[in-house]
């Protein structure tokens, strides 16, 4: 008999929640690059926390893969960075790219540290 896993359902549920939260941030923060930075850094922080917590596979699928995956947006970050460069704002594009990457990596590290302290 085949084993049925509910993991895809947890990913979908987390993804739905993450997408709605992403939309709420978009509607609350008017500046495109700022909202993208906020969701990417917060999502990275949360992912670090989730991965450091003693959670089972379903919870990681829900919160990590689903929620964080839908909440964060690499494609918008890439598009906005390219758009800045194409519009003649090369320095701003470079700062956007380096800053987002750095803050996201720091976010994962801080989230992981916080998760290890809490749990």
HELIX and SHEET records of a PDB file:
HELIX    1   1 UNK A    7  UNK A   28  1                                  22    
HELIX    2   2 UNK A   32  UNK A   52  1                                  21    
HELIX    3   3 UNK A   57  UNK A   59  1                                   3    
HELIX    4   4 UNK A   60  UNK A   68  3                                   9    
HELIX    5   5 UNK A   69  UNK A   71  1                                   3    
HELIX    6   6 UNK A   74  UNK A   86  1                                  13    
HELIX    7   7 UNK A   90  UNK A  118  1                                  29    
END                                                                             
